[in-house]
Amino acid sequence: MTTQMTFKVEAFWDSEAEVWVATSDDVPGLVTEASTIEILAQKLRVIIPELLILNQVLISKSYSRLQLSPIQT
């Protein structure tokens, strides 16, 4: 049985730095940037599980996959 966990990540375009920036109150320590939204998504797939394990939100790499679901607000 798989348990689903949802973490809200906010991404926005920083026009001054010309990069996409992602932050999250749900993922401690998450602040990253990338030149494209696609590269940002790739980075998030790696960084989020690592931060969740380092911050002991996840005990081990017991997750099977990380699914990113964009939500427009």
C-alpha positions as CSV (number, residue, x, y, z in Angstrom):
1,M,0.0,0.0,0.0
2,T,1.3,3.4,-0.9
3,T,0.7,6.5,1.2
4,Q,0.3,9.8,-0.7
5,M,1.8,12.9,0.7
6,T,1.2,16.3,-0.7
7,F,3.5,19.3,-0.3
8,K,2.7,22.7,-1.7
9,V,5.6,24.3,-3.7
10,E,5.3,27.8,-5.1
11,A,7.1,28.7,-8.3
12,F,7.4,32.1,-9.8
13,W,9.3,34.0,-12.5
14,D,11.9,36.5,-11.1
15,S,12.1,39.0,-13.9
16,E,15.0,40.8,-12.4
17,A,17.2,37.6,-12.1
18,E,15.5,36.0,-15.2
19,V,15.0,32.7,-13.4
20,W,12.2,30.5,-12.1
21,V,12.3,30.3,-8.3
22,A,10.6,27.6,-6.2
23,T,10.0,27.8,-2.4
24,S,7.9,25.9,0.0
25,D,6.7,26.2,3.6
26,D,5.9,22.5,3.5
27,V,9.4,21.4,2.5
28,P,11.9,22.8,5.0
29,G,14.9,24.5,3.3
30,L,13.5,24.5,-0.2
31,V,14.7,27.4,-2.2
32,T,16.0,26.8,-5.7
33,E,16.0,28.4,-9.1
34,A,16.4,27.5,-12.8
35,S,16.4,29.2,-16.1
36,T,13.4,27.2,-17.4
37,I,10.3,25.7,-15.7
38,E,11.3,22.3,-17.1
39,I,14.7,22.4,-15.5
40,L,13.1,23.7,-12.3
41,A,10.8,20.6,-12.2
42,Q,13.8,18.3,-12.8
43,K,15.6,19.9,-9.9
44,L,12.6,19.6,-7.6
45,R,12.3,15.9,-8.3
46,V,15.7,15.5,-6.8
47,I,15.8,18.2,-4.1
48,I,12.4,17.6,-2.5
49,P,13.0,14.0,-1.4
50,E,16.5,14.8,-0.2
51,L,15.3,17.7,1.9
52,L,12.4,15.6,3.3
53,I,14.8,12.9,4.4
54,L,17.4,15.3,5.8
55,N,14.6,17.1,7.8
56,Q,13.2,13.7,8.9
57,V,9.8,14.3,7.3
58,L,10.5,11.0,5.4
59,I,12.5,8.4,7.3
60,S,14.0,6.7,4.2
61,K,13.8,6.6,0.5
62,S,10.5,4.6,0.8
63,Y,8.7,6.7,-1.8
64,S,8.3,5.2,-5.2
65,R,8.0,8.4,-7.2
66,L,7.6,12.1,-7.0
67,Q,4.7,13.5,-9.0
68,L,4.6,17.2,-9.7
69,S,1.1,18.6,-10.3
70,P,1.0,22.2,-11.2
71,I,-1.8,24.1,-9.7
72,Q,-2.7,27.5,-11.0
73,T,-3.9,30.1,-8.5
